[in-house]
Amino acid sequence: MEPVEVDRLIIGVSETYDVIVTIPNENISYEFLATPEDRTNATSIFIGEGVKQLANPMPKLKYFEGMKMMNNMMHMDGTMDDMGMQMSFQKMDMNTVMYPEIAGNSMRNKMGKHEKMNAKGMEMNHSNHNMPSKESNRITLNYAMLKSPTKTTLSKEAPVRELHFELTGNMNRYVWSMDNKVLAETDKILIKKGEVLRITLYNNSMMRHPMHLHGHDFRILNGQGEYAPLKNVLDIMPMETDVIEFEANADGDWFFHCHILYHMMAGMNRVFSYENSKPNPYLTNKEKAYKKLQAESNRFHFMAENDFATNGNDGQMMLQNTRWSLATEWRLGYNDHHGYESETHIGRYIGRNQWFMPFIGFDARYRKLDYGEIEKNLFGQTSTKDKRLQASIGFAYTLPMLITFQSELYHDGNVRLQLMREDIPISKRLRMAFMVNTDKEYMAGFKYIAGKNIGITTHYDSDMGFGFGVNLNY
Ligand SMILES: [Cu+2]
């Protein structure tokens, strides 16, 4: 790669760069600081001999500003705007709103058609006034700047085969796929030795995906013509469309995957397989190996939480993979009047954005009512809440604002409709939750995130009253 001079570079997971640093002053040891993108931590080495010179501390990331902008650009159904080749090769870093030290770069000029963002940009300009002007002119490395020192053209006679992949996922459920299919749902992609594979990638998700191809270097068609750079990782940003190409000149099976390992394990990957490959002595049963890889990419993961509160004990457990969800929740009061109940749902998420989940369920409840007291739901149906064992069918649908609408029909004919949302961000660490249903039950609560696995909660529940407690989650 030809050297380029930049002030800032973001290195995608598994990307490599050679960085040449010129020490401006002898007898000074300069701090070279690296942070994760969210700046929650940092590591540094000192380059040069002598008095230590610390790097300027990095300003805090404006995380919520970045999220807000993304939300503005997202359609109601959760897909993103496809801006075509207008957005490619990291030239327009959508995330720059999050970096106070470089906010106010040229991005918003290019984004004229998004009015909301323009307004945002103006705002940022204001807050930028007291910053030295050189700060906002920082040059960030993008792929369009990369150029190979030698020609990288592929053989002209080779037949070109075009492939298209859309990087898909659901941020809310944290599932990732390509063309809305995980590896477990796809066959290997057969390729022929000698052909050129030209791959168009469109990232229709809100996260970056460093796509890595094993066994080959690919050309990034970034406008450098014959000198297109060669890489084996392409860090594709949200909403970008990038084109890469490589000549099929090897043998065997090669993995193409997002190198963020959670995304990879969730299913954002494919296998390219050369037709008529020589048998691999290390891999005697290729079929079995692929099945194993497929199984690994769509494993069930376990989540659980429990709220130990003054008015009862409630929690939930979930076992989920890309499509399936087995969830059970419980509310256990400390006396018969408050009651004990549990609900279990087994469902499958349908459709590309997974807003819809039909399920079958099972309910067990016990609550002691006062003598002569009869509870009716909104439809006038008598509640059997005092003692019930019920099977049900229903569905959950995610409405805009991530509110879940749930409709459930029990085998005694009772119907329950419910609206719910958990994890409404009020501030960085404060979350709100609410639930209301046609059994005339309601709940509202707050949770303060004290640590990764622990929170302080308070809530009001129509069955159990007011309480506060400690929430543990896994
Ligand atoms: Cu990814």
Residues whose N, C-alpha, C, O or C-beta is under 5 A from the ligand:
A	BS01	CU	R208 H209 P210 C258 I260 H263
